[in-house]
Amino acid sequence: MIASLPMYDRAETADAHDRLWGLIRNTLGHGPASLTRNRDVWDIWHDPALCLSQTCGYPYRAKLHGAVTLIGTPDHGLAGCAPGYYQSVFVTRKDQPGHLHQYRDARFAFNEAMSQSGWAAAQTHAAQLGFQFSNTVQTGAHRESARAVAEGRADVAALDAVSWAMMQAYDDFASTLHVVDRTTPTPALPYICAPGADGREMFNAIGAAIGDLSARDRATLHLKGIVHVPARAYLEIPNPPAP
């Protein structure tokens, strides 16, 4: 069996993720002894022995729906978002203009094209303002998108709000950036397991584990609980053109 929690895993959160998985495993009574961190996420998500992982809403609706079991969605307690929902924040340098419509031709940093928060939500939001980001810089990670803006290699980036909160806590360069706009909230990054697995059992185990985490670990992981967000809520979100 294999388990991973890759989406918000970084050096400062790794121990808390390990403790979360340990509590989940204890409740289940089975599962791998440790989280896997050294495999491609697509390989993990398609592994028939997948016990638990977390994906992004765009990969789920575009490629994983019907190929995995949807367990549930974390509640991060984000201001302005319903339980189980999150949003993207648009960041620029503090010495730059503060209105997103001024960035229609600017260098837009994004993590990857199969990202809901970094690409899909950003382009949908831009379309509502009457433009599309076309001058793009692909960085491979939200943190690197923010760093690219901070270092002047890009002018604006769309970041997962939870990732942004972690950057503000741990990355010095975040202090040079500010939020100029936010997208409409969409369902947060769902927990998944192999097709045919008992999603209800895993949902209950995750909920119990979050409840048993220390307050410090819950704060580190920005976790309030787990909620049911139906698959249709992910599937109805529009897909933007590829970069």
C-alpha positions as a printed Julia matrix, in Angstrom:
243×3 Matrix{Float64}:
   0.0    0.0     0.0
   1.03   3.59   -0.51
   0.08   6.9     1.1
   1.12  10.46    0.33
   0.1   13.97    1.3
   2.04  15.95   -1.29
   0.09  19.13   -1.9
   1.18  21.21    1.11
   4.24  19.21    2.08
   7.36  21.26    2.7
  10.21  21.06    5.22
   8.27  23.02    7.83
   5.11  20.89    7.54
   6.63  17.44    6.98
   6.65  16.37   10.64
   3.03  17.45   11.1
   2.04  15.51    7.98
   3.84  12.46    9.33
   1.96  12.72   12.6
  -1.35  13.16   10.74
  -0.71  10.03    8.71
   0.31   8.12   11.84
  -3.0    8.96   13.48
  -4.94   8.01   10.34
  -3.08   4.7    10.11
  -3.71   3.93   13.79
  -7.43   4.48   13.31
  -7.54   2.36   10.16
  -5.43  -0.42   11.6
  -3.59  -0.8     8.3
  -1.56   1.13    5.75
   2.09   1.85    5.01
   4.35   2.78    7.89
   5.3    6.11    6.35
   4.32   8.59    3.66
   5.84   8.3     0.21
   7.64  11.43   -0.95
   9.95  10.19   -3.7
   7.56   9.24   -6.52
   5.82  11.22   -9.23
   2.37  12.24   -8.02
   0.65  10.88  -11.14
   2.23   7.48  -10.53
   0.99   7.6    -6.94
  -2.53   8.7    -7.9
  -2.85   5.84  -10.39
  -1.31   3.19   -8.14
  -3.9    0.41   -7.54
  -2.5    0.09   -4.01
  -3.23   3.74   -3.18
  -4.4    4.01    0.42
  -4.51   7.81    0.61
  -3.32  10.84   -1.31
  -4.39  14.37   -2.1
  -4.79  15.86   -5.55
  -5.85  19.17   -7.06
  -9.34  19.87   -8.33
  -8.24  20.29  -11.95
  -6.44  16.91  -12.21
  -9.43  15.33  -10.47
 -12.01  16.61  -12.95
  -9.78  16.33  -16.03
  -8.13  12.94  -15.55
  -8.8   11.24  -12.22
 -12.59  11.3   -11.91
 -13.73   7.71  -12.33
 -10.19   6.42  -11.83
  -9.98   7.05   -8.07
 -12.31   7.13   -5.07
 -13.16  10.62   -3.84
 -12.84  10.55   -0.04
 -13.58  14.09    1.07
 -12.2   17.6     1.16
 -10.18  19.36    3.85
 -11.66  22.4     5.55
  -8.96  25.05    5.94
 -11.16  27.63    7.61
 -10.24  30.28    5.06
 -11.87  33.67    5.43
 -14.46  34.28    2.72
 -14.64  30.59    1.79
 -17.28  28.02    2.72
 -16.05  24.88    4.54
 -14.15  22.72    2.06
 -13.52  25.61   -0.33
 -10.45  27.71   -1.09
  -9.39  30.37   -3.57
  -6.4   31.81   -5.37
  -4.72  35.06   -4.43
  -3.02  37.23   -7.01
   0.25  38.63   -5.71
   2.52  41.33   -7.04
   5.47  43.2    -5.58
   4.5   45.89   -3.12
   6.01  48.56   -5.39
   3.72  47.56   -8.27
   0.18  48.78   -9.07
  -2.6   47.26   -7.04
  -5.33  46.46   -9.59
  -5.34  43.18  -11.51
  -6.7   44.64  -14.72
  -3.39  46.52  -15.03
  -1.61  43.17  -15.52
  -3.33  41.92  -18.68
  -0.05  42.09  -20.64
   2.29  41.5   -17.71
   4.47  38.44  -17.1
   2.22  35.94  -15.36
   3.93  33.22  -13.29
   2.05  29.95  -12.84
   3.05  26.63  -11.36
   1.65  24.26  -14.02
  -1.14  24.02  -16.55
  -2.98  21.28  -14.62
  -3.38  23.48  -11.53
  -6.75  24.78  -10.45
  -5.42  27.6    -8.27
  -2.35  28.5   -10.31
  -3.82  28.33  -13.81
  -7.5   27.44  -14.21
  -8.97  29.75  -11.58
  -6.61  32.53  -12.59
  -7.59  32.39  -16.26
 -11.29  32.11  -15.43
 -11.0   35.17  -13.2
  -9.07  37.1   -15.85
 -11.73  36.22  -18.44
 -14.35  37.77  -16.18
 -12.28  40.97  -16.35
 -12.13  40.78  -20.14
  -8.66  39.37  -20.81
  -6.45  36.28  -20.6
  -2.93  35.95  -19.25
  -0.82  35.24  -22.33
   2.66  36.41  -21.32
   3.35  33.39  -19.14
   6.24  32.01  -17.11
   5.88  28.39  -15.92
   7.69  27.76  -12.63
   6.71  24.26  -11.46
   5.47  25.27   -7.98
   3.44  27.99   -6.26
   6.42  28.88   -4.11
   8.57  29.36   -7.19
   5.88  31.49   -8.84
   5.87  33.79   -5.83
   9.67  33.85   -5.79
   9.72  34.74   -9.5
   7.54  37.78   -8.77
   9.62  38.77   -5.75
  12.82  38.56   -7.8
  11.42  40.47  -10.76
  11.33  37.55  -13.2
   7.54  37.86  -13.34
   5.05  40.57  -12.46
   2.05  38.7   -11.06
   1.19  35.19   -9.91
  -1.88  33.28   -8.77
  -1.27  31.23   -5.63
  -3.28  28.7    -3.66
  -4.41  30.62   -0.58
  -3.14  27.92    1.78
   0.25  27.83    0.07
   0.36  31.62    0.31
  -0.35  31.49    4.04
   2.54  29.06    4.45
   4.85  31.29    2.43
   3.96  34.21    4.65
   4.91  32.12    7.66
   8.15  30.62    6.33
   9.55  32.5     3.3
  11.23  35.87    3.73
  10.51  36.9     0.14
   6.76  36.85    0.87
   7.13  40.11    2.81
   7.92  41.89   -0.49
   4.6   40.83   -2.02
   0.99  41.85   -1.54
  -2.41  40.52   -2.61
  -4.16  42.56   -5.29
  -7.15  40.3    -6.01
  -8.77  36.95   -5.17
 -10.67  34.42   -7.25
 -14.14  33.08   -6.59
 -13.81  30.15   -4.15
 -13.83  26.63   -5.58
 -13.67  23.19   -3.88
 -10.37  22.63   -2.1
  -7.83  19.91   -2.88
  -9.58  16.55   -2.4
  -8.35  13.45   -0.62
  -8.45  10.36   -2.84
  -7.78   6.62   -2.67
  -7.79   3.7    -5.09
 -10.96   2.83   -7.01
 -13.13   0.42   -5.07
 -11.6    1.39   -1.73
 -13.79   2.26    1.25
 -13.9    6.04    1.04
 -16.26   6.34    4.01
 -13.84   4.46    6.27
 -11.01   6.74    5.19
 -13.17   9.87    5.59
 -13.92   8.9     9.18
 -10.29   8.06    9.88
  -9.09  11.41    8.53
 -11.71  13.29   10.54
 -10.72  11.48   13.73
  -7.03  12.08   13.06
  -7.49  15.81   12.5
  -9.42  15.96   15.75
  -6.6   14.15   17.56
  -3.82  16.33   16.15
  -2.3   18.86   18.48
  -3.51  22.42   18.06
  -0.02  23.31   16.85
  -0.09  20.67   14.1
  -3.57  21.69   12.99
  -2.36  25.28   12.76
   0.77  24.23   10.86
  -1.31  22.31    8.32
  -4.15  24.86    8.28
  -6.61  22.04    8.94
  -9.99  22.48   10.63
 -11.6   19.2     9.56
 -12.87  17.24    6.57
 -16.16  17.73    4.74
 -18.09  16.1     1.91
 -17.91  18.09   -1.33
 -19.69  16.18   -4.11
 -17.86  15.21   -7.27
 -20.23  17.34   -9.34
 -18.95  20.47   -7.56
 -15.48  19.73   -8.98
 -16.7   18.62  -12.39
 -18.79  21.71  -13.11
 -15.81  24.09  -12.9
 -14.74  25.29  -16.36
 -11.42  24.29  -17.88
  -9.44  27.13  -19.47
  -7.38  26.85  -22.65
  -3.95  25.28  -22.18
  -0.99  27.69  -22.12
